[in-house]
Amino acid sequence: MTEAGLLDRECRGTWAWYSINEEGLKAICAILDPAI
């Protein structure tokens, strides 16, 4: 999902933290709901 642009990944040592990529989410919403 990070490669698709839906999630951002931040590596801290051996841990990886993921968060939603707002721009990627908006792009997917625009594709799925063309009324927006």
Predicted model as a PDB file, atoms N, CA, C, CB and O in Angstrom, pLDDT in the B-factor column:
MODEL        1                                                                  
ATOM      1  N   MET A   1       0.809  -1.191   0.000  1.00 89.00           N  
ATOM      2  CA  MET A   1       0.000   0.000   0.000  1.00 89.00           C  
ATOM      3  C   MET A   1       0.856   1.259   0.000  1.00 89.00           C  
ATOM      4  CB  MET A   1      -0.922  -0.004   1.188  1.00 89.00           C  
ATOM      5  O   MET A   1       0.422   2.310  -0.473  1.00 89.00           O  
ATOM      6  N   THR A   2       2.066   1.155   0.528  1.00 90.00           N  
ATOM      7  CA  THR A   2       2.944   2.324   0.493  1.00 90.00           C  
ATOM      8  C   THR A   2       3.374   2.617  -0.941  1.00 90.00           C  
ATOM      9  CB  THR A   2       4.181   2.104   1.390  1.00 90.00           C  
ATOM     10  O   THR A   2       3.482   3.780  -1.331  1.00 90.00           O  
ATOM     11  N   GLU A   3       3.616   1.576  -1.722  1.00 92.00           N  
ATOM     12  CA  GLU A   3       4.005   1.776  -3.116  1.00 92.00           C  
ATOM     13  C   GLU A   3       2.863   2.353  -3.938  1.00 92.00           C  
ATOM     14  CB  GLU A   3       4.470   0.464  -3.729  1.00 92.00           C  
ATOM     15  O   GLU A   3       3.099   3.081  -4.902  1.00 92.00           O  
ATOM     16  N   ALA A   4       1.634   2.036  -3.567  1.00 89.00           N  
ATOM     17  CA  ALA A   4       0.462   2.552  -4.268  1.00 89.00           C  
ATOM     18  C   ALA A   4       0.140   3.987  -3.856  1.00 89.00           C  
ATOM     19  CB  ALA A   4      -0.741   1.656  -4.007  1.00 89.00           C  
ATOM     20  O   ALA A   4      -0.675   4.646  -4.501  1.00 89.00           O  
ATOM     21  N   GLY A   5       0.772   4.477  -2.785  1.00 90.00           N  
ATOM     22  CA  GLY A   5       0.546   5.846  -2.338  1.00 90.00           C  
ATOM     23  C   GLY A   5      -0.591   5.996  -1.352  1.00 90.00           C  
ATOM     24  O   GLY A   5      -1.021   7.118  -1.084  1.00 90.00           O  
ATOM     25  N   LEU A   6      -1.097   4.891  -0.797  1.00 92.00           N  
ATOM     26  CA  LEU A   6      -2.192   4.975   0.164  1.00 92.00           C  
ATOM     27  C   LEU A   6      -1.705   5.128   1.597  1.00 92.00           C  
ATOM     28  CB  LEU A   6      -3.061   3.753   0.056  1.00 92.00           C  
ATOM     29  O   LEU A   6      -2.416   5.677   2.438  1.00 92.00           O  
ATOM     30  N   LEU A   7      -0.502   4.649   1.881  1.00 95.00           N  
ATOM     31  CA  LEU A   7       0.062   4.739   3.224  1.00 95.00           C  
ATOM     32  C   LEU A   7       1.441   5.374   3.176  1.00 95.00           C  
ATOM     33  CB  LEU A   7       0.137   3.352   3.876  1.00 95.00           C  
ATOM     34  O   LEU A   7       2.179   5.217   2.203  1.00 95.00           O  
ATOM     35  N   ASP A   8       1.778   6.089   4.233  1.00 96.00           N  
ATOM     36  CA  ASP A   8       3.128   6.610   4.434  1.00 96.00           C  
ATOM     37  C   ASP A   8       3.805   5.733   5.473  1.00 96.00           C  
ATOM     38  CB  ASP A   8       3.110   8.119   4.883  1.00 96.00           C  
ATOM     39  O   ASP A   8       3.160   5.280   6.419  1.00 96.00           O  
ATOM     40  N   ARG A   9       5.103   5.490   5.306  1.00 96.00           N  
ATOM     41  CA  ARG A   9       5.837   4.662   6.266  1.00 96.00           C  
ATOM     42  C   ARG A   9       7.010   5.461   6.810  1.00 96.00           C  
ATOM     43  CB  ARG A   9       6.329   3.336   5.609  1.00 96.00           C  
ATOM     44  O   ARG A   9       7.754   6.094   6.062  1.00 96.00           O  
ATOM     45  N   GLU A  10       7.159   5.418   8.129  1.00 96.00           N  
ATOM     46  CA  GLU A  10       8.285   6.055   8.796  1.00 96.00           C  
ATOM     47  C   GLU A  10       8.993   4.981   9.604  1.00 96.00           C  
ATOM     48  CB  GLU A  10       7.825   7.254   9.706  1.00 96.00           C  
ATOM     49  O   GLU A  10       8.398   4.364  10.487  1.00 96.00           O  
ATOM     50  N   CYS A  11      10.248   4.763   9.302  1.00 95.00           N  
ATOM     51  CA  CYS A  11      11.024   3.747  10.013  1.00 95.00           C  
ATOM     52  C   CYS A  11      11.755   4.387  11.184  1.00 95.00           C  
ATOM     53  CB  CYS A  11      12.028   3.050   9.061  1.00 95.00           C  
ATOM     54  O   CYS A  11      12.419   5.413  11.037  1.00 95.00           O  
ATOM     55  N   ARG A  12      11.621   3.762  12.345  1.00 93.00           N  
ATOM     56  CA  ARG A  12      12.316   4.206  13.552  1.00 93.00           C  
ATOM     57  C   ARG A  12      13.019   2.995  14.140  1.00 93.00           C  
ATOM     58  CB  ARG A  12      11.327   4.856  14.591  1.00 93.00           C  
ATOM     59  O   ARG A  12      12.408   2.203  14.857  1.00 93.00           O  
ATOM     60  N   GLY A  13      14.289   2.854  13.841  1.00 93.00           N  
ATOM     61  CA  GLY A  13      15.035   1.679  14.308  1.00 93.00           C  
ATOM     62  C   GLY A  13      14.523   0.434  13.610  1.00 93.00           C  
ATOM     63  O   GLY A  13      14.537   0.355  12.381  1.00 93.00           O  
ATOM     64  N   THR A  14      14.071  -0.536  14.387  1.00 95.00           N  
ATOM     65  CA  THR A  14      13.542  -1.773  13.806  1.00 95.00           C  
ATOM     66  C   THR A  14      12.029  -1.709  13.630  1.00 95.00           C  
ATOM     67  CB  THR A  14      13.912  -2.967  14.683  1.00 95.00           C  
ATOM     68  O   THR A  14      11.431  -2.647  13.101  1.00 95.00           O  
ATOM     69  N   TRP A  15      11.404  -0.621  14.064  1.00 97.00           N  
ATOM     70  CA  TRP A  15       9.953  -0.460  13.960  1.00 97.00           C  
ATOM     71  C   TRP A  15       9.598   0.376  12.740  1.00 97.00           C  
ATOM     72  CB  TRP A  15       9.384   0.189  15.235  1.00 97.00           C  
ATOM     73  O   TRP A  15      10.376   1.232  12.318  1.00 97.00           O  
ATOM     74  N   ALA A  16       8.434   0.129  12.181  1.00 96.00           N  
ATOM     75  CA  ALA A  16       7.901   0.938  11.083  1.00 96.00           C  
ATOM     76  C   ALA A  16       6.528   1.441  11.498  1.00 96.00           C  
ATOM     77  CB  ALA A  16       7.823   0.118   9.742  1.00 96.00           C  
ATOM     78  O   ALA A  16       5.693   0.668  11.970  1.00 96.00           O  
ATOM     79  N   TRP A  17       6.296   2.721  11.326  1.00 97.00           N  
ATOM     80  CA  TRP A  17       5.021   3.341  11.675  1.00 97.00           C  
ATOM     81  C   TRP A  17       4.327   3.728  10.379  1.00 97.00           C  
ATOM     82  CB  TRP A  17       5.218   4.588  12.610  1.00 97.00           C  
ATOM     83  O   TRP A  17       4.938   4.322   9.491  1.00 97.00           O  
ATOM     84  N   TYR A  18       3.045   3.387  10.276  1.00 96.00           N  
ATOM     85  CA  TYR A  18       2.266   3.648   9.071  1.00 96.00           C  
ATOM     86  C   TYR A  18       1.170   4.653   9.372  1.00 96.00           C  
ATOM     87  CB  TYR A  18       1.665   2.346   8.514  1.00 96.00           C  
ATOM     88  O   TYR A  18       0.583   4.655  10.454  1.00 96.00           O  
ATOM     89  N   SER A  19       0.908   5.505   8.397  1.00 96.00           N  
ATOM     90  CA  SER A  19      -0.197   6.452   8.500  1.00 96.00           C  
ATOM     91  C   SER A  19      -0.835   6.594   7.125  1.00 96.00           C  
ATOM     92  CB  SER A  19       0.287   7.837   9.040  1.00 96.00           C  
ATOM     93  O   SER A  19      -0.215   6.304   6.102  1.00 96.00           O  
ATOM     94  N   ILE A  20      -2.073   7.040   7.121  1.00 95.00           N  
ATOM     95  CA  ILE A  20      -2.816   7.194   5.872  1.00 95.00           C  
ATOM     96  C   ILE A  20      -2.298   8.410   5.120  1.00 95.00           C  
ATOM     97  CB  ILE A  20      -4.336   7.328   6.143  1.00 95.00           C  
ATOM     98  O   ILE A  20      -2.107   9.478   5.701  1.00 95.00           O  
ATOM     99  N   ASN A  21      -2.076   8.241   3.836  1.00 95.00           N  
ATOM    100  CA  ASN A  21      -1.679   9.334   2.963  1.00 95.00           C  
ATOM    101  C   ASN A  21      -2.962  10.006   2.471  1.00 95.00           C  
ATOM    102  CB  ASN A  21      -0.789   8.825   1.761  1.00 95.00           C  
ATOM    103  O   ASN A  21      -3.711   9.419   1.690  1.00 95.00           O  
ATOM    104  N   GLU A  22      -3.213  11.224   2.921  1.00 94.00           N  
ATOM    105  CA  GLU A  22      -4.458  11.924   2.601  1.00 94.00           C  
ATOM    106  C   GLU A  22      -4.645  12.132   1.094  1.00 94.00           C  
ATOM    107  CB  GLU A  22      -4.486  13.269   3.308  1.00 94.00           C  
ATOM    108  O   GLU A  22      -5.751  11.960   0.581  1.00 94.00           O  
ATOM    109  N   GLU A  23      -3.596  12.491   0.396  1.00 94.00           N  
ATOM    110  CA  GLU A  23      -3.705  12.723  -1.051  1.00 94.00           C  
ATOM    111  C   GLU A  23      -4.032  11.430  -1.796  1.00 94.00           C  
ATOM    112  CB  GLU A  23      -2.399  13.326  -1.597  1.00 94.00           C  
ATOM    113  O   GLU A  23      -4.831  11.436  -2.733  1.00 94.00           O  
ATOM    114  N   GLY A  24      -3.420  10.331  -1.384  1.00 92.00           N  
ATOM    115  CA  GLY A  24      -3.720   9.040  -2.004  1.00 92.00           C  
ATOM    116  C   GLY A  24      -5.153   8.624  -1.758  1.00 92.00           C  
ATOM    117  O   GLY A  24      -5.806   8.083  -2.650  1.00 92.00           O  
ATOM    118  N   LEU A  25      -5.650   8.870  -0.554  1.00 91.00           N  
ATOM    119  CA  LEU A  25      -7.027   8.545  -0.213  1.00 91.00           C  
ATOM    120  C   LEU A  25      -8.003   9.381  -1.039  1.00 91.00           C  
ATOM    121  CB  LEU A  25      -7.272   8.766   1.284  1.00 91.00           C  
ATOM    122  O   LEU A  25      -9.013   8.866  -1.518  1.00 91.00           O  
ATOM    123  N   LYS A  26      -7.706  10.647  -1.204  1.00 92.00           N  
ATOM    124  CA  LYS A  26      -8.567  11.520  -2.017  1.00 92.00           C  
ATOM    125  C   LYS A  26      -8.590  11.065  -3.472  1.00 92.00           C  
ATOM    126  CB  LYS A  26      -8.088  12.980  -1.931  1.00 92.00           C  
ATOM    127  O   LYS A  26      -9.632  11.117  -4.125  1.00 92.00           O  
ATOM    128  N   ALA A  27      -7.445  10.621  -3.979  1.00 90.00           N  
ATOM    129  CA  ALA A  27      -7.380  10.143  -5.362  1.00 90.00           C  
ATOM    130  C   ALA A  27      -8.236   8.890  -5.549  1.00 90.00           C  
ATOM    131  CB  ALA A  27      -5.921   9.850  -5.761  1.00 90.00           C  
ATOM    132  O   ALA A  27      -8.944   8.766  -6.549  1.00 90.00           O  
ATOM    133  N   ILE A  28      -8.177   7.974  -4.602  1.00 90.00           N  
ATOM    134  CA  ILE A  28      -8.993   6.761  -4.678  1.00 90.00           C  
ATOM    135  C   ILE A  28     -10.475   7.106  -4.586  1.00 90.00           C  
ATOM    136  CB  ILE A  28      -8.605   5.775  -3.560  1.00 90.00           C  
ATOM    137  O   ILE A  28     -11.290   6.539  -5.314  1.00 90.00           O  
ATOM    138  N   CYS A  29     -10.826   8.022  -3.707  1.00 90.00           N  
ATOM    139  CA  CYS A  29     -12.225   8.438  -3.581  1.00 90.00           C  
ATOM    140  C   CYS A  29     -12.744   9.069  -4.868  1.00 90.00           C  
ATOM    141  CB  CYS A  29     -12.381   9.420  -2.424  1.00 90.00           C  
ATOM    142  O   CYS A  29     -13.892   8.853  -5.256  1.00 90.00           O  
ATOM    143  N   ALA A  30     -11.895   9.846  -5.521  1.00 89.00           N  
ATOM    144  CA  ALA A  30     -12.299  10.480  -6.777  1.00 89.00           C  
ATOM    145  C   ALA A  30     -12.514   9.445  -7.875  1.00 89.00           C  
ATOM    146  CB  ALA A  30     -11.249  11.502  -7.219  1.00 89.00           C  
ATOM    147  O   ALA A  30     -13.389   9.617  -8.723  1.00 89.00           O  
ATOM    148  N   ILE A  31     -11.733   8.385  -7.869  1.00 89.00           N  
ATOM    149  CA  ILE A  31     -11.902   7.321  -8.869  1.00 89.00           C  
ATOM    150  C   ILE A  31     -13.187   6.542  -8.595  1.00 89.00           C  
ATOM    151  CB  ILE A  31     -10.678   6.363  -8.865  1.00 89.00           C  
ATOM    152  O   ILE A  31     -13.933   6.224  -9.522  1.00 89.00           O  
ATOM    153  N   LEU A  32     -13.445   6.234  -7.325  1.00 91.00           N  
ATOM    154  CA  LEU A  32     -14.608   5.407  -6.982  1.00 91.00           C  
ATOM    155  C   LEU A  32     -15.913   6.169  -6.996  1.00 91.00           C  
ATOM    156  CB  LEU A  32     -14.418   4.795  -5.632  1.00 91.00           C  
ATOM    157  O   LEU A  32     -16.965   5.575  -7.234  1.00 91.00           O  
ATOM    158  N   ASP A  33     -15.878   7.473  -6.748  1.00 87.00           N  
ATOM    159  CA  ASP A  33     -17.098   8.287  -6.731  1.00 87.00           C  
ATOM    160  C   ASP A  33     -16.900   9.475  -7.663  1.00 87.00           C  
ATOM    161  CB  ASP A  33     -17.444   8.769  -5.280  1.00 87.00           C  
ATOM    162  O   ASP A  33     -16.451  10.531  -7.219  1.00 87.00           O  
ATOM    163  N   PRO A  34     -17.223   9.327  -8.943  1.00 74.00           N  
ATOM    164  CA  PRO A  34     -16.970  10.408  -9.900  1.00 74.00           C  
ATOM    165  C   PRO A  34     -17.832  11.655  -9.674  1.00 74.00           C  
ATOM    166  CB  PRO A  34     -17.199   9.900 -11.292  1.00 74.00           C  
ATOM    167  O   PRO A  34     -17.605  12.675 -10.326  1.00 74.00           O  
ATOM    168  N   ALA A  35     -18.815  11.600  -8.767  1.00 73.00           N  
ATOM    169  CA  ALA A  35     -19.652  12.775  -8.497  1.00 73.00           C  
ATOM    170  C   ALA A  35     -18.902  13.822  -7.674  1.00 73.00           C  
ATOM    171  CB  ALA A  35     -20.933  12.358  -7.764  1.00 73.00           C  
ATOM    172  O   ALA A  35     -19.359  14.960  -7.567  1.00 73.00           O  
ATOM    173  N   ILE A  36     -17.757  13.456  -7.090  1.00 58.00           N  
ATOM    174  CA  ILE A  36     -16.998  14.414  -6.270  1.00 58.00           C  
ATOM    175  C   ILE A  36     -16.193  15.339  -7.149  1.00 58.00           C  
ATOM    176  CB  ILE A  36     -16.069  13.684  -5.288  1.00 58.00           C  
ATOM    177  O   ILE A  36     -15.490  16.214  -6.644  1.00 58.00           O  
TER     178      ILE A  36                                                      
ENDMDL                                                                          
END                                                                             
